Amino acid sequence: MSEFVQLHMLVSYGPSNLNRDDLGRPKTAMMGGAQRLRVSSQSLKRAWRTSDIFADALDGHLGVRTKGMGALVYQALTSGVGVAEIMKGAGDAPATFKPIPEEKARKWASDIAGTFGKLKSGENALEIEQLAHFSPEEIAAIDALVVRLAATGNAPDENDKKLLMERHTAADIAMFGRMLAAAPVYNTEAAVQVSHAVTVHAVAVEDDYFTAVDDLNRGDEDMGAGHLGETEFASGLFYVYICVNRDLLRENLGGDEALTAAALRALVEAAAKIAPTGKQNSFASRAYASYLLAERGCQQPRSLSVAYLKPLQDADLLGSAIRTLTETRDKMDAVYGKCSDAWCDMNAHTGEGTLQKLLDFVAGQHA
């Protein structure tokens, strides 16, 4: 059986609206007969994937997810600036190859984009309907093709358009997967599973009625506010569960053990430190995890969310949540046998353990 790394995390957010539903309300879920505050796994993964922690730790090994690769190819062909440079915001850089006419560039770019997914309606459309996640190697291949087309003046043939790759070193794709409906052979099975974060206690979503004052209103005629608004928020202590198939992650990264370890470190550090960006300017709801429990082993993974099926109500909510979590783990070990080969924790509530020690634990080669 594969080796798994599991992470159980408790993190507290004050008044916030980190992840909104279609009405702008904080997302919620019913659990154990009580309403809980919820942050979706999609929101968490995007915050981690686009964080400075990922950018620094996995430099050169992160992909780009977009519908607009065709538009980037078109811009590159007509400007003489490479796709990678344009993606960095250097679209006004000096040309490094001879641009080609716009009409020809649009047709070629649309033709290339069509290999990544179904094109949107319209003649020579440049965007596809589904997001596609491109690895650094694929972006480099697209760049090389653009330069070659500009040099030869010949339209791309079928062989030229074989730009997607089954093997690459994009750690974010290796972790969170990729689905390309138009080219399923290039799909990547996600090695990382992330739960929705839910509070360990019941939550009531509250309303914030606020005003903004016109600085130049002296009150001579109108004493009212310049703007009235209402937003909804809630606060809570969240439980998050992450399960990593370490063997699959290494396989997705072409067997690169060093990159696998770096990806695991980046994932756990980002999970511990990075919050979703929703309404941050209004609430400054940034937080580090207060408790982390990491486990490793070849046993069948299991979440410990059942620990909070009954919503907690203790005055020492964090202390109670930690005790409940560890007691649930111990009881599962007692009835099922050991559910992991080894574990390591970090407890900011009591000042025990360190993040560095926990990162070393999850990143090491264990199986």
N, C-alpha and C positions, 0 to 999 in steps of 0.2 A: 504494500500500500504506500501511497505517496506520503511524504512528510508534510505536516501542516504546522504553520505558525498562527496562533490565535491571540488576539488582543481584546481585552475587556477594559473599557475606559469609562470613567466618571468625570464629567466636566460640567461646571455650573455657569450659567449665563444669567446675569441680572436682567432687568426689563429690556426686552429686545423684540425684534421681528425679523429674525434671520432668514426665514424661508416662508414666503407668502403663497397663499392659494389664489385662485382666480378672482377672488373678491378683495384681495389685499390683506386678508387676515393671516395671522400665524397659523401654520399647518398644525393639525391635531390628529389624534388617533384615540379610539376607545380601546382600553386594555384593562382587563380585570374589572370591568363594569364602571370604570372611571375615565374621564377625559384626560388625556395626556398631551403635552406639547410635543411636537414632532419636527424634526429636520430631516428632509429626504436624503437618501444616500447619494442621489445625483448631485445635490447641492454640496454635500461634503466632499465628494470626489473632485468636483471641479475646483473647489477652493484649494484643495491639496495639490492638484495637478498643476495649477497655474501659480503656485506660491513661489516666493523667492527661495525657499528651502529646496524645492524640486529643481529650480533653475540652477542653483549653485551646485547641488550634489550630483545632478545628472546632466550637466552641461554637455551638449552634443549628442544626447541620447533621449531627447524629447521630441514628440511629433507635433503636428499642427492639425487641428480639426476645422474644416471649413467646407462650405458649399461652393466657394468662389475660386477654386484653383484655375478654372478656365479664364476668369477675368485677370488673374495674375499672369497667366501665360500670355494673354493678349497684350497686357501692359508691357511685359518684358519684350515681346516681339516688336512692338511699335516704339519702344524707348531705347532699346539696346542695353538695358540694365537687367541683370539677372533676377530670377524669381526670388532667390534667397535674400538678395539685397532689398528688393521691394518689400518683402515680408518684414524686414527689420526697420522699415520706415525710411529707406534710402532711395525712394523712387525718383528723386531729383538728382541722383548721383550722375557723374559723367558716363556716357555710353561706353561699354566695353566691347561691343560688336555692332555691326551695321544694322540699323532698324529696317523693317520691311513695311510695305504699304499696309494701311489699315484694313482694307477690304480682304486682302489675302490673310493678314494676321488673324482677323476675326474668324474666318472660315477654319483655319488651321487650329486655332485655340478651341473652338467649339468641337471640332473633331476629336481633339485630345481629351477635352473634358468629358465627352461622352463615354470614354472608357472607364471613368470612375463612378458613373451612375447615370440614371435617367435624366436627360436634360429637361429643363423647364421649357414651357411652350414658347414658340417664337423661332423664326429662322436664325440659324447660327447663334442660338442661345449660349451663354457662357457659364451659367450657374446650373448645378444639378439639384435635384429635389431633395436628396438625402445628404446629411453631413457625411463627409469622408475624412478619415484620420490618416494623415500622411506621415511616414517615418522620415528621419533625416536622409536616409539612403534614397528614398523615393523622390524627395525634393531635389536631391543632387542629380538624380537621373533625369528629372524634368528639366532642370537647368541645363544639363548637358545637351538634351534634345533641342531646346530652344536655340542654343548657340549653333548647333549643327544645322538646323533648318535655316537660320539666318545666313549661314555661310554658303550653303548649297543652293538655296532658293527653291528647293524641292518640297512638295507637300509631304507630310508624315505618312508612311505606309503602315501596314498592320504590325510589322515587326518593331517599328519605331514606338508604337503605342503600348508596347508591353513594359509599362513603367512601374506597375505594382509588384511587390515582392512578398513571398511567403516568409522569408527570413530577413530580419533586420534587427537593429539594436535600440528601437524606441521603447524605453522602459515604461512609459505611460500606456502604450498600446499593450505591452506584455502584461502589465498589471490589470488594466481595466477592460481590455478586449477591444475588438473591432468587428463590425458587421458591415459588409458591403453586399447589398442585395444583388447588384449587377455583376459582381465578381466574387461569389462565395468562396472560391478556392483561396482567396486571400484573407478570409476571416481569421480572427485570432480569438481563441477561447480565453476569457478573463481568468487570470490566476488569483485575483483578489476579489473577495466578496465583502460588501460593506452593508451593515444593517442600517435601517432608518434609526436615527437617534430619538429616543423617547424618554420622557421624564420618569423618574422613579416614584413620583407622587402625583396626585391629582392636580389639575391646573384649571384655573378660570381665566379666559382671555378677557383683558380689560380694555377700556376705551380711553384714549388720551385726546381731550379737546384742547386745541392750542390756537394761539393767535400770533400774528406778526404785525408789528407796529410800523407805520410810515414815519420815517425819521423827520420828514419835513412838515408833518401835520402838527401845527401848534395848538390844535384844539379850539380854534376860533369859531369854526362852524360845525365841525364834526369831531366828536370825541371817540368815535369808533375805531376799531382796529383796521389795518389795511388789508388783512387777510384772516379768514377763519378756516380752520381745518380740523380734521379728526383722523386719528390713526389708532390702530389696535396693537396691543403688545401683550407679552406675558414673560414670566421668568421661571427658571427651573434648573434642577440638577438632572442631567441626561446620562443615560447608559448607551454606549455605542459598542458594537461587536464587529470585529474585523477578522476574517478568516483568509489566510494565504496558503495556497497550494505551492509550497516552495519548489517542489520538483517541476511543476508546470511552469512556474515563473522562470526557472533556469532554462527549461526547454524553449520557452518563447524567446529567450535572449540568446539562443544559439549555444547554450552550454557555458556561457561566460559567467564563471563563479564570482569574480570580482564585481561585475556589474550587477549580478543578482544581490549580493550583499549590500552594495550601495543603494540599490532600489529599495530594499527592505528598511535600511536606515532612514532613507528619505521619507518613506511612507509613514513610519512610526513617529518620527519627529514632527512631520507635518500634522499628523492626526492629533498629536499632543499639544501643538502650539497654534494651529491655524483655524480660524473661525470663518464661516461663510460671510459674505460681504453685505448681505441684506440689511438695509437701514443702519449701517454702521455710523454714518455721519449724525444720525438722529439719536442713537443710543450708546455709541462707543462700547458695544457689547463684545469686547475681546476677552478671551480667557485662555488659560493653560489648563490642561487636564489636572485634576486633583488626585486621581488615582489611576494607575495603569497596572494591569495584570497580564503578563505575556506567558503563553504556554507553547511548548513544542512537543511534537511526537507524531507517530504514525497512526494513532487511534482516530476513530471517526470523530470529526469535529462536532461541537455542540455549543450553542449560545447559552448564556446564563441569564437571559432575560426573564426566565421564570422566577428568579429571585424577587422580582418586583411586580409579580402578578397582583399581589395585594399592595395597594399604594401605601408608601411609607408616610408616617405622620409625626415622627419624632422631632423634638426640638433640635437635637444634634443630628440634622438630616444627613450630612456627609458621613459622619462617623457611623451612623446606623446603616447607610447604604453600603459602606465598605464591609462592615461586619456581615451584613446579609449576603453580599456577593461571595465572600470567602467561605461562609458557612454553607452556602448552596453548593459551591465547588467541592467542599469536603464531603458533604452528604452524597453527592453524585459519585465521588470516588469510592465511598463506602459501599454503595449498592451495585455499581457497575464495574468496580475495579478501577485502577488508575486510568483516568481519562487523558493523561498526558505523561510524557516521560520526564519532563522537567518544567519548572516555572520560575519566573522572576517578577518581582513587583516593585513599584515605586509609589510611595505614599506621601504626598505633599501635605496631607492633613497632620501627620505626625512627624514629618521631616525625615522619614526613613527611605533608604534606597536612593538611587540617582538615575536620571535619564540616560546618562552615558553608559552605566552598567546595563541598563535594560536594552539599549541599542546594540551593545556588544553581544548580548544574549540572543537577540532575534536575528542578527546578521551572520552569526557563525555557522559553519557547515557542521551539521549535527548527525545526519542520517548515516 
